[in-house]
Amino acid sequence: MGDFDRPMPIPTPTTQPFWDALAEHKVRIQYSPSARQYVFYPRVLAPGTLADDLEWREISGAASLYTYTVAYRPTAPHFAGDVPQLLAVVQWDEGPRFSTEIVNVEPGGLEVGMRLRPVFYDYPDSGVTMLRYEPA
């Protein structure tokens, strides 16, 4: 099976700016001036303050590995050819955490806290760009 068989995310009006930025190979997330913090996942109101002040801002995308798991069994049939899968949560330098997949490294090369950089995977057939990470 190829990548085109994979389930792909469906952008919503709230998440569209995030996906549009990825298509440009940029990372853009929301910032709340009232909470003085970056926010992810995309939402309508700022967490904590419930203010209607969320702004989309570009961030570097640089991150540290927060936690990971090595999936030796496919997480779904479409990923049968992709094991082991390195499933991870990364922490952006700006604060929020992001669930992703680590690429271009062997499982033994992963270490919590290691520096990571974004890798953009374009899927023209579905019109989606996915954000993954590799060692910096």
ChimeraX commands (.cxc) that place a marker at each C-alpha (Angstrom):
marker #1 position 0.00,0.00,0.00 radius 0.5
marker #1 position 1.19,3.51,-0.75 radius 0.5
marker #1 position 0.80,6.73,1.17 radius 0.5
marker #1 position -2.35,7.53,-0.82 radius 0.5
marker #1 position -4.10,4.70,1.04 radius 0.5
marker #1 position -3.49,6.34,4.40 radius 0.5
marker #1 position -6.23,8.19,6.22 radius 0.5
marker #1 position -5.48,11.90,5.93 radius 0.5
marker #1 position -6.53,14.77,8.18 radius 0.5
marker #1 position -9.52,16.83,7.10 radius 0.5
marker #1 position -8.96,20.56,7.73 radius 0.5
marker #1 position -11.80,22.43,9.42 radius 0.5
marker #1 position -12.37,26.22,9.41 radius 0.5
marker #1 position -10.61,26.37,12.80 radius 0.5
marker #1 position -7.57,24.32,11.74 radius 0.5
marker #1 position -7.26,25.54,8.12 radius 0.5
marker #1 position -4.54,28.18,8.84 radius 0.5
marker #1 position -2.33,25.45,10.36 radius 0.5
marker #1 position -2.65,23.25,7.26 radius 0.5
marker #1 position -2.22,26.22,4.90 radius 0.5
marker #1 position 1.08,27.07,6.62 radius 0.5
marker #1 position 2.31,23.46,6.36 radius 0.5
marker #1 position 1.58,23.57,2.62 radius 0.5
marker #1 position 4.03,26.52,2.50 radius 0.5
marker #1 position 6.50,24.44,4.59 radius 0.5
marker #1 position 6.01,26.76,7.56 radius 0.5
marker #1 position 4.69,26.12,11.06 radius 0.5
marker #1 position 2.00,28.55,12.20 radius 0.5
marker #1 position 0.13,28.14,15.48 radius 0.5
marker #1 position -2.09,30.32,17.60 radius 0.5
marker #1 position -0.90,32.85,20.17 radius 0.5
marker #1 position -3.06,34.34,22.91 radius 0.5
marker #1 position -2.02,37.86,23.99 radius 0.5
marker #1 position -4.32,37.66,27.05 radius 0.5
marker #1 position -2.74,34.40,28.23 radius 0.5
marker #1 position 0.71,35.45,26.93 radius 0.5
marker #1 position 1.29,32.01,25.48 radius 0.5
marker #1 position 1.26,29.96,22.31 radius 0.5
marker #1 position -1.60,27.49,21.96 radius 0.5
marker #1 position -1.97,24.16,20.19 radius 0.5
marker #1 position -4.31,22.43,19.13 radius 0.5
marker #1 position -6.16,25.12,17.11 radius 0.5
marker #1 position -9.25,26.41,18.87 radius 0.5
marker #1 position -11.73,29.28,18.87 radius 0.5
marker #1 position -11.12,30.74,22.35 radius 0.5
marker #1 position -7.92,31.01,24.38 radius 0.5
marker #1 position -7.54,28.34,27.08 radius 0.5
marker #1 position -7.68,29.69,30.61 radius 0.5
marker #1 position -8.87,33.18,29.68 radius 0.5
marker #1 position -11.54,32.15,27.12 radius 0.5
marker #1 position -10.59,35.36,25.32 radius 0.5
marker #1 position -11.44,35.78,21.67 radius 0.5
marker #1 position -7.91,37.01,20.93 radius 0.5
marker #1 position -6.14,34.12,19.24 radius 0.5
marker #1 position -3.71,35.16,16.51 radius 0.5
marker #1 position -1.90,32.91,14.03 radius 0.5
marker #1 position 1.86,33.37,14.30 radius 0.5
marker #1 position 4.70,31.62,12.53 radius 0.5
marker #1 position 7.10,29.72,14.78 radius 0.5
marker #1 position 10.47,28.17,13.93 radius 0.5
marker #1 position 9.20,24.61,14.27 radius 0.5
marker #1 position 12.33,23.70,16.25 radius 0.5
marker #1 position 11.52,21.28,19.04 radius 0.5
marker #1 position 12.77,18.82,21.63 radius 0.5
marker #1 position 11.68,15.20,21.92 radius 0.5
marker #1 position 9.25,15.07,24.86 radius 0.5
marker #1 position 8.33,11.37,24.69 radius 0.5
marker #1 position 8.14,8.59,22.13 radius 0.5
marker #1 position 7.20,5.01,21.47 radius 0.5
marker #1 position 8.49,2.57,18.87 radius 0.5
marker #1 position 5.56,0.75,17.25 radius 0.5
marker #1 position 6.78,-2.59,15.89 radius 0.5
marker #1 position 3.22,-3.62,15.08 radius 0.5
marker #1 position 1.30,-1.43,12.61 radius 0.5
marker #1 position -1.05,1.00,14.31 radius 0.5
marker #1 position -3.50,0.43,11.42 radius 0.5
marker #1 position -3.48,-1.73,8.26 radius 0.5
marker #1 position -2.41,1.22,6.07 radius 0.5
marker #1 position 0.87,1.43,8.04 radius 0.5
marker #1 position 1.83,-2.25,7.63 radius 0.5
marker #1 position 4.83,-1.34,5.47 radius 0.5
marker #1 position 6.02,1.40,7.80 radius 0.5
marker #1 position 7.15,-0.47,10.90 radius 0.5
marker #1 position 8.84,0.30,13.10 radius 0.5
marker #1 position 6.95,3.58,13.38 radius 0.5
marker #1 position 8.51,6.18,15.68 radius 0.5
marker #1 position 5.52,7.88,17.25 radius 0.5
marker #1 position 6.35,10.90,19.33 radius 0.5
marker #1 position 5.28,13.99,21.18 radius 0.5
marker #1 position 7.62,16.91,20.56 radius 0.5
marker #1 position 7.72,20.16,22.49 radius 0.5
marker #1 position 8.10,23.26,20.36 radius 0.5
marker #1 position 10.56,25.86,21.64 radius 0.5
marker #1 position 7.54,28.18,21.96 radius 0.5
marker #1 position 5.89,25.82,24.49 radius 0.5
marker #1 position 3.07,23.68,23.09 radius 0.5
marker #1 position 3.46,19.98,22.40 radius 0.5
marker #1 position 2.68,18.25,19.10 radius 0.5
marker #1 position 2.02,14.58,18.29 radius 0.5
marker #1 position 3.99,13.44,15.28 radius 0.5
marker #1 position 6.26,10.83,13.78 radius 0.5
marker #1 position 10.07,10.88,13.88 radius 0.5
marker #1 position 11.80,10.07,10.57 radius 0.5
marker #1 position 15.34,9.59,9.24 radius 0.5
marker #1 position 16.67,7.95,12.42 radius 0.5
marker #1 position 16.88,4.43,13.85 radius 0.5
marker #1 position 14.91,3.72,17.06 radius 0.5
marker #1 position 18.18,3.43,19.00 radius 0.5
marker #1 position 19.07,6.98,17.99 radius 0.5
marker #1 position 16.17,8.52,19.90 radius 0.5
marker #1 position 16.69,10.18,23.26 radius 0.5
marker #1 position 14.21,12.23,25.26 radius 0.5
marker #1 position 15.27,15.86,25.18 radius 0.5
marker #1 position 17.14,15.59,21.86 radius 0.5
marker #1 position 16.82,18.51,19.44 radius 0.5
marker #1 position 14.59,18.07,16.42 radius 0.5
marker #1 position 13.81,19.97,13.24 radius 0.5
marker #1 position 10.66,19.89,11.12 radius 0.5
marker #1 position 10.33,17.83,7.94 radius 0.5
marker #1 position 7.42,18.58,5.61 radius 0.5
marker #1 position 5.80,15.71,3.67 radius 0.5
marker #1 position 3.57,16.82,0.81 radius 0.5
marker #1 position 0.73,14.53,-0.31 radius 0.5
marker #1 position -0.51,16.20,-3.52 radius 0.5
marker #1 position -3.26,13.61,-4.07 radius 0.5
marker #1 position -4.95,14.60,-0.81 radius 0.5
marker #1 position -3.84,18.25,-0.80 radius 0.5
marker #1 position -2.30,17.82,2.65 radius 0.5
marker #1 position 1.21,18.44,3.98 radius 0.5
marker #1 position 2.15,16.48,7.10 radius 0.5
marker #1 position 4.59,17.72,9.72 radius 0.5
marker #1 position 7.15,15.17,10.92 radius 0.5
marker #1 position 10.46,15.54,12.73 radius 0.5
marker #1 position 14.07,14.41,12.40 radius 0.5
marker #1 position 17.17,14.87,14.55 radius 0.5
marker #1 position 18.56,18.41,14.28 radius 0.5
marker link #1:1,2 radius 0.2
marker link #1:2,3 radius 0.2
marker link #1:3,4 radius 0.2
marker link #1:4,5 radius 0.2
marker link #1:5,6 radius 0.2
marker link #1:6,7 radius 0.2
marker link #1:7,8 radius 0.2
marker link #1:8,9 radius 0.2
marker link #1:9,10 radius 0.2
marker link #1:10,11 radius 0.2
marker link #1:11,12 radius 0.2
marker link #1:12,13 radius 0.2
marker link #1:13,14 radius 0.2
marker link #1:14,15 radius 0.2
marker link #1:15,16 radius 0.2
marker link #1:16,17 radius 0.2
marker link #1:17,18 radius 0.2
marker link #1:18,19 radius 0.2
marker link #1:19,20 radius 0.2
marker link #1:20,21 radius 0.2
marker link #1:21,22 radius 0.2
marker link #1:22,23 radius 0.2
marker link #1:23,24 radius 0.2
marker link #1:24,25 radius 0.2
marker link #1:25,26 radius 0.2
marker link #1:26,27 radius 0.2
marker link #1:27,28 radius 0.2
marker link #1:28,29 radius 0.2
marker link #1:29,30 radius 0.2
marker link #1:30,31 radius 0.2
marker link #1:31,32 radius 0.2
marker link #1:32,33 radius 0.2
marker link #1:33,34 radius 0.2
marker link #1:34,35 radius 0.2
marker link #1:35,36 radius 0.2
marker link #1:36,37 radius 0.2
marker link #1:37,38 radius 0.2
marker link #1:38,39 radius 0.2
marker link #1:39,40 radius 0.2
marker link #1:40,41 radius 0.2
marker link #1:41,42 radius 0.2
marker link #1:42,43 radius 0.2
marker link #1:43,44 radius 0.2
marker link #1:44,45 radius 0.2
marker link #1:45,46 radius 0.2
marker link #1:46,47 radius 0.2
marker link #1:47,48 radius 0.2
marker link #1:48,49 radius 0.2
marker link #1:49,50 radius 0.2
marker link #1:50,51 radius 0.2
marker link #1:51,52 radius 0.2
marker link #1:52,53 radius 0.2
marker link #1:53,54 radius 0.2
marker link #1:54,55 radius 0.2
marker link #1:55,56 radius 0.2
marker link #1:56,57 radius 0.2
marker link #1:57,58 radius 0.2
marker link #1:58,59 radius 0.2
marker link #1:59,60 radius 0.2
marker link #1:60,61 radius 0.2
marker link #1:61,62 radius 0.2
marker link #1:62,63 radius 0.2
marker link #1:63,64 radius 0.2
marker link #1:64,65 radius 0.2
marker link #1:65,66 radius 0.2
marker link #1:66,67 radius 0.2
marker link #1:67,68 radius 0.2
marker link #1:68,69 radius 0.2
marker link #1:69,70 radius 0.2
marker link #1:70,71 radius 0.2
marker link #1:71,72 radius 0.2
marker link #1:72,73 radius 0.2
marker link #1:73,74 radius 0.2
marker link #1:74,75 radius 0.2
marker link #1:75,76 radius 0.2
marker link #1:76,77 radius 0.2
marker link #1:77,78 radius 0.2
marker link #1:78,79 radius 0.2
marker link #1:79,80 radius 0.2
marker link #1:80,81 radius 0.2
marker link #1:81,82 radius 0.2
marker link #1:82,83 radius 0.2
marker link #1:83,84 radius 0.2
marker link #1:84,85 radius 0.2
marker link #1:85,86 radius 0.2
marker link #1:86,87 radius 0.2
marker link #1:87,88 radius 0.2
marker link #1:88,89 radius 0.2
marker link #1:89,90 radius 0.2
marker link #1:90,91 radius 0.2
marker link #1:91,92 radius 0.2
marker link #1:92,93 radius 0.2
marker link #1:93,94 radius 0.2
marker link #1:94,95 radius 0.2
marker link #1:95,96 radius 0.2
marker link #1:96,97 radius 0.2
marker link #1:97,98 radius 0.2
marker link #1:98,99 radius 0.2
marker link #1:99,100 radius 0.2
marker link #1:100,101 radius 0.2
marker link #1:101,102 radius 0.2
marker link #1:102,103 radius 0.2
marker link #1:103,104 radius 0.2
marker link #1:104,105 radius 0.2
marker link #1:105,106 radius 0.2
marker link #1:106,107 radius 0.2
marker link #1:107,108 radius 0.2
marker link #1:108,109 radius 0.2
marker link #1:109,110 radius 0.2
marker link #1:110,111 radius 0.2
marker link #1:111,112 radius 0.2
marker link #1:112,113 radius 0.2
marker link #1:113,114 radius 0.2
marker link #1:114,115 radius 0.2
marker link #1:115,116 radius 0.2
marker link #1:116,117 radius 0.2
marker link #1:117,118 radius 0.2
marker link #1:118,119 radius 0.2
marker link #1:119,120 radius 0.2
marker link #1:120,121 radius 0.2
marker link #1:121,122 radius 0.2
marker link #1:122,123 radius 0.2
marker link #1:123,124 radius 0.2
marker link #1:124,125 radius 0.2
marker link #1:125,126 radius 0.2
marker link #1:126,127 radius 0.2
marker link #1:127,128 radius 0.2
marker link #1:128,129 radius 0.2
marker link #1:129,130 radius 0.2
marker link #1:130,131 radius 0.2
marker link #1:131,132 radius 0.2
marker link #1:132,133 radius 0.2
marker link #1:133,134 radius 0.2
marker link #1:134,135 radius 0.2
marker link #1:135,136 radius 0.2
view
